[in-house]
């Protein structure tokens, strides 16, 4: 079901922006929802290590990069094991040497990393960094976990849309599918009170049943909402 933060998520998905901007907005939204965080980065797995695909700024970038350099750290462990990793104080941390000392040099004293499991695979981590020790309490972790769950669904859809967009680029001469599909996903999330991944599946199922291109189904959803023609009952199950 739709969670308490989905109003912002729906707006983000429905904005129709390109994938890079979407992910940039996603990490800033996540950071705002965990007040103790001074920085947030989104890491995706690539060639057995990680790559930061979006961040709130240099602090998150550098904290992530120090882990990639030594191929160890809380972000990578969260990504590789699918578990939540919390560091209370980098200055006293003895795991993942020499990373904690390098993080402390940057001004990072505590961190919280949550795995992103996309379509059954541990595909990345959402990482929060703070400049004070023991910055993240149980409430922060619970809030971050709820957000990471929503971010996982949103990222699943974003990656599917990106794939659709790439195929459209080659097959349809650059037709911009991302904006239309993203808007339709956001609108269906609001109407059906479902997750982003479920909304995308509703579009895909409707496309298959009707033998109509996914973009055309999405365009119909957007047009119906814009014209006020929907009757409030689901037509996508």
C-alpha positions, 0 to 999 in steps of 0.5 A: 500500500502507499506509505506516508511519504508517497505524496512526494514520491508520486509528484517525483514520478509524475514530473516526467524528468530525465533519469539523472534528474529523477535520481538527483531529486530522489536522494535530496528527498530521502535526505530531507526525510532523515533530519540527522543526515547531512548527506545522502548518496545512492549506490548501484552495483557495477562490476562487483563494486559500487558506483554513486549514481546520485548524491546530495553533494561532495560529502556523500560523493567522497564518503562513497568514493573512499569505500570504492577505493579500498573495496570495503565499507558499510555501503558496500556491505549493505549492498552485498549482504542486503542488510542495514548497516549502522555506524555509531562513530567512525572514530571508534569503528574497527570494521572495514579498515582503513575506511573508517579513518578515511571517513572521519578525515572527511568529517563523517562520524556516523552513517546509515546504509540501507540495501536496495533490492530491485526485482529480487536482487541486491542492486545497491544501497541508500547511504546517509552520512552525518557529521556527529557521532551516534546521529542515527537513532531507531526512529531515524533508521525506521524512517530511512527503512520506509523511504528505502522501500519506496525508493526501491520501488521507484528505482525499479520503475525508473530503470524499467522506464530507462530501458523502455526509453533506450529501446524507443531511442533505437526503434522509434527515432528518439520518442520520449517515453520516459516523461509519459510513462513516468506521469502515468505511473504517478497518476496510477499510484495516486488513483489505485493507492499502490506502489510504483512497481505495481503501477508500472505492472498495471500499465504493462499488463494493459499493454499486453492485453490490448496489444498496444504499445506501452507508451500509448497506454500511458498516454491514454492514462495521462489524457484521461486524467487531464480531461477529467474522464476517469470515473474513480474505478480501477480499469487496470487490474 
